[in-house]
Amino acid sequence: MDKEKLAELVARVKSGDGEAMNDIFSATADIVYYFCSNVLGRAAESDVNKIYNMAEKNISSLDDDGKFLAWLRALTLKYCSDSMKIASDEAAWDISAADGLDNVKEAAPDDILNPAVYGDAIKSAVPSMMVDMTPSERICAYSYYYFGMSDEQIASIIGVSKESVEVKLKAVRFGIKTNMRFYANLSDEEGEELTFSRQLIRDFLFNDASKKSYSAKRRAAEEQNERVFSFAQTQTVPKAQLQMSQSQHQPRQPVTHQSAQRRNAPQPSYAKSSKAAEEEAIRLAHETYAAPKKEKKPLTQKQKNIILISAGAAVLVALIVCIIVFVPKIINGGNPNIEEVALKKLSFEQELVTLKLGETTQLKLVFDPENVTHKDVKWQFLDNEETKTKETSDIVSFDPSTGMIKAKAVGVTKIAAVSLKYMDYSENPEGELIVAMCEVRVDCIPELMEFKQNDKELEPGATFNLADQLIVSPSDAKNYLKWDISSATETVVAEINDKGVVTAKNEGIAIVTVSSSDGTKFKTFTVIVKKKQIPAEKIILDKESLTLEIGDTAKLTATVTPSNTTDGDVTWYSNDESIVTVDENGNITAVSAGNTAVAAYCGKTAVGICNITVSVPVISVNAKSTSITVKVDTVLDYNEYFEIFPANATNKELIFTEQNVDESKEERIKTETLPGYDYTYKLAVKPGMVLIIARSASDKTKYGSLLITIVE
């Protein structure tokens, strides 16, 4: 029932609506019963009724109707604590029991062992530890893991310190770890590495199956007027009054915390009975606790008429029974006191039958004594987790004339043979039912179960039919597989339905487990959920070419199209790092002279390229001599008079200028063109002194000078 509906019912109870309290009871009593029966270690019907009576009397004090369920849990914990008188037991809460438990911490949800690997061991270890617990550990464990209360809340309600509660929870986790070493056959070192989250323990301790079983037990008492009988193994059942028997526990040898021997709190005892099935049937057949009584109202005339008619019908039925029972006796010998052989015991030759789908077998009833007068029985069935019997089963087909059954669906059914008339009134004057029960389990176990592939990548929102990737033999077994999915994070990565169809939700990794109907065979499959991929199409660089000198630096900027690509960042690469280097941000450094290229990559196909030339710079321009003397009409080649350093400079071009020393404007050196050629040269034409300056074409700050004296 959702929170809003429950709040509405609480408001109605406060206004005096008694029916609303019954509705609250029906919706929430399973939770209270489960807690009380496990914590108190007994059938808890009367405890549940007391708690709800207290709740009804005090519900007006609840300020927020929406917090009823939390209030009910606190009320239940307080009741159980007071019933056990556990808060007054100082030895039970001795925090010195924490010795050796400092490292027993609760794991984060994403820091746990793999349930797919250790699942069976966890299923055994957690319930086993719950059996081994002391009362103080048990009440803390169920409050924390089942009710979901915090350490502070538990301590406040019980009336002990928070540190005491923490010690008890550490002891519980220590016991589970110790049990895990046993059930998973782990070494001490491997066992120390195990960690358990709060959710993991809750999942394996309070699973749906266990809660449903308690629900069935609790509801059985409410349904006695709708049920003629229920299942039992050859059990004589008094009709007058029955008591709900204690839940049966059969623990293995206890494995508890190392300081358990110092505990003074008594350990709960657990009865071992060979009649567990009979007692469960009795609980289903008879009322075990009374529902809240409603105020009696005066009978209407119509109701009175119905009672009169029913009484008349009862008299008629009694007359018919007398005719059926006594007339044959009179016919047989004329003596109505001839004693019939009464049925003492009824049983099946096999109390448990396991079949594969389609198999048949015969059920055989054993009557005790064999010469019982009548052997008529009525047959009833209870399939899977159902709580009401029916005359046919969906799991098996049954021929009552031969006792032949045929498995037609996977599941579990209980077949009951019930005596209808044969009561031994001399020994059982109150009249008693005699019932025999046989449990039939039908499985369809695959001999082969393999996936065609081991994993699958999906985008959020995408679906994938994993069942199509599974090879199963025989093929019928595919219809009875169980699908489950889990991930290491709290975020839902993917979901799967009972047909094996996966729906991707959020980025991450999920593990799908498919198992046979009995859980003996399973396979796992990895689902990887990634965002939709948008590939890079091209890269544009801000420079297509660069000319640098050794030691120069520059920066390239890349623009990727489309801008929302999922291919990630740009990767830079130098074609020849001996010439230029480039870092992850596109910063370039010229190392040596030469030609190369720098490329920017993104994804699989997008690339941008910049061609780079690195030159050797001119360090200096020097004249080979400071001055020379030439005659008029001498041809001059200025390049012969100068040299560049270093000799391997990339650009060796020089630019020359001429300047008369005496500042005369006359042209003393003339530029001439060789006839018929595109070639110029210098010619001394007049006497005088001329200063020649040679500058580097790549760096005009680098120059040299030469004084030429021209004579006749």
C-alpha positions as CSV (number, residue, x, y, z in Angstrom):
1,M,0.0,0.0,0.0
2,D,1.4,3.4,-0.9
3,K,2.2,6.1,1.6
4,E,-0.7,8.4,0.6
5,K,-3.3,5.6,0.9
6,L,-1.9,4.6,4.3
7,A,-2.1,8.2,5.5
8,E,-5.7,8.4,4.4
9,L,-6.5,5.3,6.5
10,V,-4.7,6.8,9.5
11,A,-6.8,9.9,9.3
12,R,-10.0,7.8,9.1
13,V,-8.9,5.9,12.2
14,K,-8.4,9.2,14.1
15,S,-12.0,10.2,13.1
16,G,-13.3,6.9,14.6
17,D,-13.5,4.7,11.6
18,G,-12.9,1.1,12.9
19,E,-12.9,-0.4,9.4
20,A,-9.9,1.7,8.5
21,M,-7.9,0.2,11.3
22,N,-8.7,-3.3,10.0
23,D,-7.4,-2.1,6.5
24,I,-4.2,-0.8,8.1
25,F,-3.8,-4.2,9.9
26,S,-4.2,-6.1,6.6
27,A,-1.7,-3.9,4.8
28,T,1.1,-3.8,7.4
29,A,0.7,-6.8,9.8
30,D,3.1,-8.9,7.7
31,I,6.0,-6.5,8.5
32,V,5.2,-6.5,12.2
33,Y,4.7,-10.3,12.4
34,Y,7.9,-11.0,10.6
35,F,9.9,-8.8,12.9
36,C,8.3,-10.1,16.1
37,S,8.4,-13.8,15.2
38,N,12.1,-13.6,14.4
39,V,13.2,-11.3,17.2
40,L,11.1,-13.0,19.9
41,G,11.7,-16.5,18.5
42,R,8.1,-17.6,18.7
43,A,4.7,-17.5,17.0
44,A,3.8,-13.8,17.4
45,E,0.1,-13.6,16.7
46,S,-0.8,-12.3,20.2
47,D,2.2,-10.0,20.1
48,V,1.0,-8.5,16.8
49,N,-2.5,-8.0,18.2
50,K,-1.2,-6.2,21.3
51,I,1.0,-3.9,19.2
52,Y,-2.0,-2.9,17.0
53,N,-4.2,-2.4,20.0
54,M,-1.5,0.0,21.4
55,A,-1.3,1.6,18.0
56,E,-5.1,2.2,17.8
57,K,-5.2,3.6,21.3
58,N,-2.3,6.0,20.8
59,I,-2.7,6.9,17.1
60,S,-4.2,10.2,17.9
61,S,-0.8,11.3,19.2
62,L,0.7,10.9,15.8
63,D,1.2,14.4,14.3
64,D,2.1,13.4,10.8
65,D,-0.1,10.7,9.3
66,G,2.4,10.1,6.6
67,K,4.9,8.8,9.2
68,F,2.6,6.1,10.5
69,L,4.8,3.2,9.2
70,A,8.0,4.6,10.8
71,W,6.0,5.1,14.1
72,L,4.7,1.5,13.9
73,R,8.2,0.2,13.4
74,A,9.4,2.1,16.5
75,L,6.4,0.9,18.5
76,T,7.2,-2.7,17.4
77,L,10.9,-2.4,18.4
78,K,10.0,-0.9,21.8
79,Y,7.4,-3.7,22.5
80,C,9.9,-6.5,21.6
81,S,12.7,-4.8,23.6
82,D,10.4,-4.5,26.7
83,S,9.1,-8.1,26.2
84,M,12.7,-9.4,26.2
85,K,13.7,-7.1,29.0
86,I,16.9,-6.7,27.1
87,A,17.8,-3.1,28.0
88,S,18.2,-4.1,31.6
89,D,20.8,-6.8,30.8
90,E,24.0,-4.9,31.2
91,A,26.2,-7.9,30.3
92,A,24.4,-8.1,26.9
93,W,25.5,-4.6,26.0
94,D,29.0,-4.8,27.2
95,I,31.1,-2.8,24.7
96,S,34.2,-4.9,25.6
97,A,32.7,-7.4,23.2
98,A,34.1,-5.2,20.5
99,D,37.6,-6.8,20.9
100,G,38.9,-7.9,17.5
101,L,36.1,-6.1,15.7
102,D,37.8,-2.8,14.9
103,N,38.2,-3.7,11.2
104,V,34.7,-5.1,10.7
105,K,33.2,-2.3,8.8
106,E,30.2,-2.0,6.6
107,A,31.1,-1.8,2.9
108,A,29.8,0.9,0.5
109,P,27.2,-0.3,-2.0
110,D,29.8,-0.5,-4.8
111,D,32.5,-2.2,-2.7
112,I,31.0,-5.7,-2.3
113,L,31.8,-9.2,-3.4
114,N,30.2,-10.6,-6.6
115,P,26.8,-12.2,-5.9
116,A,27.0,-14.1,-9.1
117,V,30.1,-15.9,-7.7
118,Y,29.4,-16.1,-4.0
119,G,25.5,-16.1,-4.1
120,D,25.0,-19.6,-2.8
121,A,27.4,-19.1,0.0
122,I,25.8,-15.8,1.0
123,K,22.3,-17.5,1.0
124,S,23.7,-20.0,3.5
125,A,26.0,-17.8,5.6
126,V,23.5,-14.9,6.3
127,P,20.6,-17.0,7.7
128,S,23.1,-19.3,9.5
129,M,24.5,-16.3,11.4
130,M,21.0,-15.1,12.2
131,V,20.4,-18.4,14.0
132,D,23.7,-18.0,15.9
133,M,23.0,-14.5,17.2
134,T,22.4,-13.5,20.8
135,P,19.1,-11.8,21.6
136,S,20.8,-8.4,21.7
137,E,22.5,-9.0,18.4
138,R,19.2,-10.3,16.9
139,I,17.1,-7.3,17.8
140,C,19.8,-4.9,16.5
141,A,20.3,-6.8,13.3
142,Y,16.5,-7.0,12.4
143,S,16.0,-3.3,13.4
144,Y,19.0,-2.2,11.3
145,Y,18.7,-4.5,8.2
146,Y,14.9,-5.2,8.1
147,F,13.4,-2.0,9.5
148,G,16.2,0.2,8.1
149,M,16.7,2.1,11.3
150,S,19.9,4.0,12.1
151,D,22.3,3.2,15.0
152,E,21.0,6.2,16.9
153,Q,17.3,5.4,16.5
154,I,17.8,1.8,17.7
155,A,19.8,2.9,20.7
156,S,17.3,5.6,21.6
157,I,14.2,3.2,21.4
158,I,15.8,0.3,23.3
159,G,17.4,2.6,25.9
160,V,21.1,1.7,25.4
161,S,24.2,3.6,24.1
162,K,24.8,4.0,20.4
163,E,28.3,2.4,20.9
164,S,26.6,-0.7,22.2
165,V,24.4,-1.0,19.1
166,E,27.4,-0.5,16.9
167,V,29.3,-3.3,18.6
168,K,26.3,-5.7,18.1
169,L,26.1,-4.9,14.4
170,K,29.9,-5.4,14.1
171,A,29.5,-8.8,15.7
172,V,26.8,-9.7,13.2
173,R,28.9,-8.7,10.2
174,F,31.9,-10.6,11.7
175,G,29.7,-13.7,12.1
176,I,28.6,-13.5,8.5
177,K,32.2,-13.1,7.3
178,T,33.2,-16.1,9.4
179,N,30.3,-18.2,8.0
180,M,31.2,-17.1,4.5
181,R,34.7,-18.6,4.9
182,F,33.0,-21.9,5.8
183,Y,30.4,-22.0,3.1
184,A,32.6,-20.7,0.3
185,N,35.6,-22.8,1.3
186,L,37.9,-19.7,1.5
187,S,41.2,-19.3,3.2
188,D,41.7,-16.9,6.1
189,E,43.4,-14.4,3.8
190,E,40.6,-14.6,1.2
191,G,38.0,-14.3,4.0
192,E,39.6,-11.1,5.3
193,E,39.1,-9.5,1.8
194,L,35.3,-10.1,1.9
195,T,33.1,-7.0,2.4
196,F,29.3,-6.8,2.7
197,S,27.1,-3.8,2.1
198,R,23.9,-3.2,4.1
199,Q,21.7,-3.7,1.0
200,L,23.4,-7.0,0.2
201,I,22.7,-8.5,3.7
202,R,19.1,-7.2,3.5
203,D,18.6,-8.7,0.0
204,F,19.8,-12.2,1.1
205,L,18.2,-12.2,4.5
206,F,14.8,-10.7,3.8
207,N,14.1,-11.9,0.3
208,D,10.5,-12.1,-1.1
209,A,10.2,-15.9,-0.6
210,S,10.8,-15.7,3.2
211,K,8.4,-12.8,3.6
212,K,5.7,-14.6,1.6
213,S,6.1,-17.7,3.7
214,Y,5.4,-15.6,6.9
215,S,2.6,-13.9,5.1
216,A,1.0,-17.2,4.4
217,K,1.3,-18.3,8.0
218,R,-0.2,-15.1,9.3
219,R,-3.1,-15.1,6.9
220,A,-4.0,-18.7,7.4
221,A,-5.6,-17.9,10.7
222,E,-7.9,-15.3,9.1
223,E,-9.1,-17.7,6.5
224,Q,-10.5,-20.6,8.5
225,N,-14.1,-19.9,7.5
226,E,-13.1,-20.0,3.8
227,R,-11.2,-23.3,4.1
228,V,-12.5,-26.8,4.9
229,F,-9.0,-28.2,5.5
230,S,-5.4,-27.8,4.4
231,F,-2.3,-29.9,4.0
232,A,-0.5,-32.1,6.5
233,Q,1.4,-35.3,6.6
234,T,-0.7,-38.0,8.3
235,Q,-1.7,-35.7,11.1
236,T,-4.7,-36.0,13.5
237,V,-5.9,-32.4,13.9
238,P,-8.2,-31.4,16.8
239,K,-11.0,-29.1,15.6
240,A,-11.4,-27.3,18.9
241,Q,-8.3,-25.2,19.3
242,L,-4.7,-25.2,18.0
243,Q,-1.6,-23.2,18.8
244,M,0.7,-21.8,16.1
245,S,4.0,-23.7,16.5
246,Q,7.3,-22.0,16.6
247,S,9.2,-21.5,13.3
248,Q,11.6,-24.3,12.8
249,H,15.3,-23.6,12.6
250,Q,17.9,-26.2,12.0
251,P,21.2,-24.5,12.4
252,R,24.5,-26.1,11.6
253,Q,27.3,-25.9,14.2
254,P,27.4,-22.3,15.3
255,V,30.2,-20.1,14.0
256,T,30.1,-16.9,16.1
257,H,32.3,-14.0,17.1
258,Q,35.5,-14.9,19.1
259,S,34.2,-13.1,22.2
260,A,30.9,-15.0,22.2
261,Q,32.0,-17.1,25.2
262,R,31.9,-14.0,27.3
263,R,28.3,-13.2,26.5
264,N,25.9,-13.7,29.4
265,A,22.8,-13.3,27.4
266,P,21.0,-16.6,26.8
267,Q,20.9,-18.1,23.3
268,P,17.5,-18.9,21.9
269,S,16.6,-22.5,21.6
270,Y,15.2,-24.0,18.4
271,A,13.0,-27.1,18.3
272,K,13.8,-29.8,15.8
273,S,10.6,-31.6,14.7
274,S,10.0,-34.2,12.1
275,K,6.5,-33.0,11.7
276,A,7.2,-29.6,10.2
277,A,4.9,-30.2,7.3
278,E,2.0,-31.4,9.5
279,E,2.3,-28.3,11.7
280,E,2.3,-26.0,8.7
281,A,-0.9,-27.7,7.5
282,I,-2.5,-27.3,10.9
283,R,-1.7,-23.6,10.9
284,L,-3.3,-23.3,7.5
285,A,-6.4,-25.3,8.5
286,H,-7.4,-23.7,11.8
287,E,-7.6,-20.2,13.3
288,T,-4.6,-19.3,15.5
289,Y,-5.4,-15.8,16.5
290,A,-8.6,-13.7,16.6
291,A,-9.1,-10.7,14.4
292,P,-10.3,-7.5,16.2
293,K,-13.9,-8.1,17.4
294,K,-16.5,-5.9,15.9
295,E,-19.4,-4.5,17.9
296,K,-22.4,-6.8,17.6
297,K,-25.5,-5.5,15.9
298,P,-29.1,-6.7,16.4
299,L,-30.1,-9.3,13.9
300,T,-32.5,-8.2,11.2
301,Q,-35.6,-10.2,10.3
302,K,-33.9,-11.4,7.1
303,Q,-30.9,-12.7,9.1
304,K,-33.2,-14.5,11.5
305,N,-35.0,-16.2,8.6
306,I,-31.6,-17.3,7.2
307,I,-30.7,-18.8,10.6
308,L,-34.0,-20.7,10.7
309,I,-33.5,-22.0,7.2
310,S,-29.8,-23.0,8.0
311,A,-31.0,-24.9,11.1
312,G,-33.6,-26.8,9.1
313,A,-31.0,-27.7,6.5
314,A,-28.6,-28.9,9.3
315,V,-31.4,-31.2,10.6
316,L,-32.0,-32.5,7.1
317,V,-28.2,-33.2,6.6
318,A,-28.1,-35.0,9.9
319,L,-31.0,-37.2,8.9
320,I,-29.3,-38.1,5.6
321,V,-26.0,-38.9,7.5
322,C,-28.0,-41.3,9.8
323,I,-29.5,-43.0,6.8
324,I,-26.1,-43.4,5.1
325,V,-24.3,-44.6,8.2
326,F,-26.8,-46.8,10.0
327,V,-28.9,-48.3,7.2
328,P,-26.0,-50.3,5.8
329,K,-25.2,-51.6,9.3
330,I,-28.8,-52.8,9.8
331,I,-28.9,-54.4,6.3
332,N,-25.6,-56.2,7.1
333,G,-26.8,-57.8,10.3
334,G,-29.7,-55.9,11.7
335,N,-27.4,-54.5,14.4
336,P,-26.9,-50.8,14.3
337,N,-24.0,-51.1,16.7
338,I,-21.7,-53.0,14.3
339,E,-18.3,-51.2,14.7
340,E,-16.6,-49.8,11.5
341,V,-12.8,-50.0,11.2
342,A,-11.8,-46.4,11.6
343,L,-8.9,-44.7,9.8
344,K,-6.0,-44.1,12.2
345,K,-3.3,-42.8,9.8
346,L,-3.0,-41.8,6.2
347,S,0.3,-41.3,4.3
348,F,1.9,-41.3,0.8
349,E,4.6,-43.8,0.0
350,Q,6.7,-40.9,-1.2
351,E,6.4,-37.5,0.6
352,L,8.6,-35.8,-2.0
353,V,8.5,-36.4,-5.8
354,T,10.7,-34.7,-8.3
355,L,9.8,-34.8,-12.0
356,K,11.0,-33.4,-15.2
357,L,8.6,-31.6,-17.5
358,G,6.4,-34.2,-19.3
359,E,7.3,-37.1,-16.9
360,T,4.7,-39.2,-15.2
361,T,4.6,-41.2,-11.9
362,Q,2.0,-42.9,-9.7
363,L,1.2,-41.7,-6.2
364,K,0.3,-44.5,-3.7
365,L,-1.7,-43.9,-0.5
366,V,-1.1,-46.0,2.6
367,F,-4.1,-46.6,4.9
368,D,-3.5,-47.5,8.5
369,P,-5.0,-49.9,9.3
370,E,-5.1,-51.6,5.9
371,N,-8.7,-53.0,6.5
372,V,-10.1,-49.5,7.1
373,T,-13.9,-49.7,6.2
374,H,-13.8,-46.8,3.7
375,K,-11.0,-45.5,1.6
376,D,-12.6,-42.6,-0.1
377,V,-10.5,-39.3,0.1
378,K,-10.8,-35.9,-1.3
379,W,-7.9,-34.4,-3.3
380,Q,-6.7,-30.8,-3.1
381,F,-3.8,-28.9,-4.5
382,L,-1.7,-25.9,-3.5
383,D,0.5,-24.5,-6.3
384,N,3.7,-22.6,-5.7
385,E,3.2,-19.7,-3.3
386,E,-0.6,-19.8,-3.3
387,T,-2.4,-19.7,0.1
388,K,-5.7,-21.3,-0.9
389,T,-6.3,-24.8,-1.9
390,K,-8.0,-25.8,-5.1
391,E,-9.3,-29.0,-6.8
392,T,-7.0,-28.9,-9.8
393,S,-3.3,-28.0,-10.2
394,D,-1.6,-25.9,-12.9
395,I,1.6,-27.8,-12.3
396,V,0.5,-31.4,-12.7
397,S,-2.4,-33.3,-14.2
398,F,-3.9,-35.9,-11.9
399,D,-6.1,-39.0,-12.3
400,P,-7.6,-39.8,-8.9
401,S,-8.8,-43.2,-10.0
402,T,-5.2,-44.4,-10.6
403,G,-3.1,-41.9,-8.7
404,M,-1.1,-41.1,-11.9
405,I,0.3,-37.6,-12.2
406,K,2.0,-35.9,-15.2
407,A,4.2,-32.9,-15.0
408,K,2.8,-30.1,-17.2
409,A,4.5,-26.9,-15.9
410,V,7.6,-26.0,-13.9
411,G,6.9,-25.3,-10.3
412,V,6.0,-26.9,-6.9
413,T,2.6,-28.2,-5.9
414,K,1.4,-29.9,-2.7
415,I,-1.1,-32.7,-3.2
416,A,-3.3,-33.5,-0.2
417,A,-5.5,-36.6,0.4
418,V,-8.0,-35.8,3.1
419,S,-10.3,-38.1,5.0
420,L,-13.9,-36.9,4.7
421,K,-16.0,-39.1,7.0
422,Y,-13.8,-41.6,8.9
423,M,-13.4,-40.3,12.4
424,D,-12.6,-42.6,15.4
425,Y,-15.1,-41.1,17.8
426,S,-14.2,-43.6,20.6
427,E,-10.6,-42.2,20.7
428,N,-11.3,-38.7,19.5
429,P,-14.7,-37.7,20.7
430,E,-14.3,-34.1,19.4
431,G,-13.9,-35.4,15.9
432,E,-10.7,-34.9,13.9
433,L,-9.4,-34.5,10.4
434,I,-6.8,-36.9,8.9
435,V,-4.6,-35.5,6.1
436,A,-1.7,-36.9,4.0
437,M,0.5,-34.6,1.9
438,C,3.0,-35.1,-0.9
439,E,5.1,-32.4,-2.4
440,V,5.7,-32.6,-6.2
441,R,8.5,-30.5,-7.8
442,V,8.6,-30.1,-11.5
443,D,11.8,-28.8,-13.1
444,C,13.0,-28.3,-16.7
445,I,16.7,-28.1,-16.4
446,P,18.7,-27.3,-19.5
447,E,21.6,-29.7,-20.4
448,L,23.3,-27.0,-22.4
449,M,23.1,-23.2,-21.9
450,E,25.6,-20.9,-23.7
451,F,25.6,-17.3,-25.0
452,K,26.6,-16.7,-28.7
453,Q,28.6,-13.7,-27.5
454,N,29.9,-12.6,-24.1
455,D,29.0,-8.9,-24.0
456,K,27.1,-6.1,-25.8
457,E,27.5,-2.4,-26.0
458,L,24.3,-0.3,-26.0
459,E,23.4,3.4,-26.0
460,P,21.0,4.7,-23.3
461,G,17.4,3.9,-24.3
462,A,18.4,1.0,-26.6
463,T,17.0,-2.5,-26.2
464,F,18.5,-5.8,-26.9
465,N,16.9,-9.3,-26.9
466,L,19.4,-11.3,-25.0
467,A,17.3,-14.4,-25.1
468,D,18.0,-14.6,-28.9
469,Q,21.7,-14.9,-28.1
470,L,21.2,-17.9,-25.7
471,I,21.5,-21.4,-26.9
472,V,19.5,-23.8,-24.7
473,S,19.0,-27.5,-25.0
474,P,16.4,-28.9,-24.6
475,S,14.6,-25.9,-26.2
476,D,11.6,-26.2,-23.8
477,A,13.9,-25.2,-20.9
478,K,14.2,-21.7,-22.4
479,N,10.6,-21.0,-21.3
480,Y,11.5,-21.5,-17.7
481,L,14.7,-19.5,-17.3
482,K,15.1,-16.8,-14.7
483,W,16.6,-13.5,-15.7
484,D,18.3,-11.1,-13.3
485,I,20.6,-8.1,-13.7
486,S,22.9,-6.2,-11.3
487,S,25.6,-3.5,-11.3
488,A,28.3,-2.4,-8.9
489,T,26.8,1.1,-8.6
490,E,23.5,2.4,-7.2
491,T,22.6,3.9,-10.6
492,V,20.4,1.7,-12.7
493,V,22.6,0.8,-15.7
494,A,20.1,-1.5,-17.4
495,E,16.9,-3.4,-16.8
496,I,15.8,-6.9,-18.0
497,N,12.3,-8.4,-18.2
498,D,11.3,-12.0,-17.8
499,K,11.6,-12.6,-21.6
500,G,15.3,-11.7,-21.5
501,V,15.0,-8.3,-23.2
502,V,17.5,-5.7,-21.9
503,T,16.8,-2.0,-21.8
504,A,19.8,0.3,-21.4
505,K,19.3,3.2,-18.9
506,N,22.5,4.9,-17.9
507,E,26.2,4.7,-18.6
508,G,28.0,1.9,-16.8
509,I,28.4,-1.9,-16.8
510,A,25.7,-4.4,-15.8
511,I,25.9,-8.2,-15.3
512,V,23.0,-10.3,-16.5
513,T,22.5,-13.7,-14.9
514,V,20.3,-16.3,-16.5
515,S,19.6,-19.4,-14.4
516,S,17.7,-22.6,-14.6
517,S,14.4,-23.0,-12.8
518,D,16.1,-24.7,-9.9
519,G,19.1,-22.4,-9.8
520,T,21.6,-25.2,-10.4
521,K,22.8,-23.9,-13.8
522,F,23.5,-20.3,-14.7
523,K,25.4,-18.1,-17.2
524,T,26.4,-14.4,-17.1
525,F,26.5,-11.8,-19.8
526,T,28.1,-8.3,-19.7
527,V,26.1,-5.2,-20.8
528,I,28.1,-2.1,-21.4
529,V,26.0,1.1,-21.7
530,K,27.7,4.1,-23.5
531,K,26.4,7.4,-24.8
532,K,25.6,7.7,-28.5
533,Q,28.8,8.1,-30.5
534,I,29.2,11.3,-32.7
535,P,32.4,11.0,-34.8
536,A,34.6,13.9,-35.7
537,E,34.3,14.8,-39.4
538,K,37.2,17.3,-40.0
539,I,39.8,19.5,-38.3
540,I,40.7,23.0,-39.4
541,L,44.0,24.5,-38.2
542,D,44.5,28.3,-37.8
543,K,47.8,28.0,-39.9
544,E,48.4,25.9,-42.9
545,S,52.2,26.5,-43.0
546,L,55.0,28.0,-40.8
547,T,58.6,29.1,-41.3
548,L,60.6,29.1,-38.1
549,E,64.2,29.4,-37.1
550,I,65.9,27.0,-34.7
551,G,64.7,27.7,-31.2
552,D,61.5,29.6,-32.3
553,T,58.1,28.6,-30.8
554,A,54.6,28.8,-32.2
555,K,51.1,27.6,-31.3
556,L,48.6,25.9,-33.6
557,T,44.8,26.0,-32.8
558,A,42.5,23.2,-34.0
559,T,38.8,23.5,-34.6
560,V,36.9,20.2,-34.7
561,T,33.7,19.7,-36.7
562,P,31.1,18.9,-35.4
563,S,31.7,20.6,-32.0
564,N,29.7,18.0,-30.0
565,T,31.7,15.0,-31.2
566,T,32.2,12.2,-28.7
567,D,35.6,11.2,-30.1
568,G,37.3,13.1,-27.4
569,D,40.2,15.6,-27.4
570,V,42.6,16.5,-30.3
571,T,45.8,14.5,-30.5
572,W,48.9,16.3,-31.8
573,Y,51.7,14.6,-33.8
574,S,55.0,15.7,-35.3
575,N,56.1,13.9,-38.4
576,D,59.8,14.5,-37.5
577,E,60.5,15.4,-33.9
578,S,64.2,16.0,-34.8
579,I,63.0,19.1,-36.6
580,V,60.0,20.3,-34.6
581,T,58.2,19.0,-31.4
582,V,54.6,19.6,-30.5
583,D,52.8,19.1,-27.1
584,E,49.2,18.1,-26.3
585,N,48.1,21.7,-26.6
586,G,49.5,22.4,-30.1
587,N,52.6,24.3,-28.9
588,I,55.5,23.9,-31.4
589,T,59.2,24.2,-30.9
590,A,61.8,24.4,-33.7
591,V,64.7,22.0,-33.0
592,S,66.8,21.8,-36.1
593,A,66.7,23.0,-39.7
594,G,64.5,21.1,-42.2
595,N,61.0,20.6,-43.5
596,T,58.3,18.6,-41.8
597,A,54.6,18.6,-40.8
598,V,52.6,18.7,-37.7
599,A,49.2,16.9,-37.7
600,A,46.1,17.2,-35.4
601,Y,43.9,14.1,-35.1
602,C,40.5,13.5,-33.6
603,G,38.6,10.2,-33.9
604,K,39.4,7.8,-36.7
605,T,39.3,10.0,-39.8
606,A,39.5,13.7,-38.9
607,V,43.0,15.3,-39.4
608,G,44.5,18.8,-39.9
609,I,48.1,19.4,-41.2
610,C,50.5,22.3,-41.0
611,N,53.7,22.3,-43.1
612,I,56.7,23.7,-41.2
613,T,60.1,24.9,-42.4
614,V,62.9,25.4,-39.9
615,S,65.9,27.6,-41.1
616,V,69.4,28.2,-39.8
617,P,69.7,31.9,-38.9
618,V,72.5,34.2,-40.0
619,I,74.7,35.0,-37.0
620,S,77.0,37.5,-38.7
621,V,78.2,39.0,-42.0
622,N,81.9,39.6,-42.2
623,A,84.2,41.3,-44.8
624,K,87.2,39.1,-45.7
625,S,89.4,42.2,-45.5
626,T,88.7,45.7,-44.2
627,S,89.8,47.5,-47.5
628,I,91.0,46.8,-51.1
629,T,92.4,49.0,-53.9
630,V,91.3,48.6,-57.6
631,K,91.9,50.4,-60.8
632,V,89.3,52.1,-63.0
633,D,87.4,49.6,-65.2
634,T,87.8,46.8,-62.7
635,V,84.8,44.4,-62.6
636,L,83.7,44.0,-58.9
637,D,81.9,40.9,-57.4
638,Y,80.9,42.0,-53.9
639,N,80.0,38.4,-52.8
640,E,83.7,37.5,-53.1
641,Y,84.6,40.1,-50.5
642,F,82.1,38.9,-47.8
643,E,81.3,35.6,-45.9
644,I,78.3,34.6,-43.8
645,F,78.5,32.8,-40.4
646,P,77.5,30.1,-40.0
647,A,78.3,28.7,-43.3
648,N,75.2,26.5,-43.3
649,A,72.8,29.3,-42.8
650,T,69.6,28.7,-44.7
651,N,69.4,32.1,-46.3
652,K,72.8,33.3,-47.6
653,E,71.5,36.2,-49.6
654,L,73.1,39.5,-49.1
655,I,71.9,43.0,-49.9
656,F,74.6,45.6,-50.8
657,T,74.7,49.4,-50.6
658,E,77.4,51.8,-51.8
659,Q,78.4,55.1,-50.1
660,N,81.1,57.6,-51.2
661,V,83.4,58.3,-48.3
662,D,83.8,62.0,-49.2
663,E,80.0,62.3,-49.6
664,S,80.4,63.2,-53.3
665,K,77.4,62.5,-55.4
666,E,79.3,61.2,-58.4
667,E,78.9,57.6,-59.4
668,R,82.2,55.9,-58.9
669,I,81.0,52.3,-59.2
670,K,78.4,51.7,-61.9
671,T,76.0,48.8,-62.3
672,E,76.3,47.3,-65.8
673,T,74.3,44.7,-67.7
674,L,76.1,42.1,-69.8
675,P,74.8,42.5,-73.4
676,G,72.6,39.6,-74.4
677,Y,72.3,38.3,-70.8
678,D,70.1,39.0,-67.9
679,Y,73.1,39.5,-65.7
680,T,74.4,42.6,-63.9
681,Y,77.8,43.4,-62.5
682,K,79.7,46.2,-60.8
683,L,82.3,48.3,-62.6
684,A,84.7,50.8,-61.1
685,V,84.5,53.9,-63.4
686,K,86.0,56.8,-61.4
687,P,88.8,57.2,-58.9
688,G,87.8,57.7,-55.3
689,M,86.9,55.9,-52.0
690,V,83.6,53.9,-51.7
691,L,82.3,52.1,-48.6
692,I,80.4,48.9,-49.4
693,I,77.9,47.6,-46.8
694,A,76.6,44.0,-47.1
695,R,73.4,43.1,-45.0
696,S,71.8,39.6,-44.5
697,A,68.5,39.3,-46.4
698,S,66.9,37.3,-43.6
699,D,68.1,39.5,-40.8
700,K,69.1,43.1,-41.7
701,T,70.7,43.6,-38.3
702,K,73.5,41.4,-39.4
703,Y,75.9,43.2,-41.8
704,G,79.6,43.8,-42.7
705,S,81.5,46.7,-44.5
706,L,84.4,47.0,-47.0
707,L,86.3,50.1,-48.1
708,I,87.3,50.1,-51.8
709,T,89.8,52.7,-53.1
710,I,89.7,53.2,-57.0
711,V,92.8,54.6,-58.7
712,E,93.7,55.4,-62.3
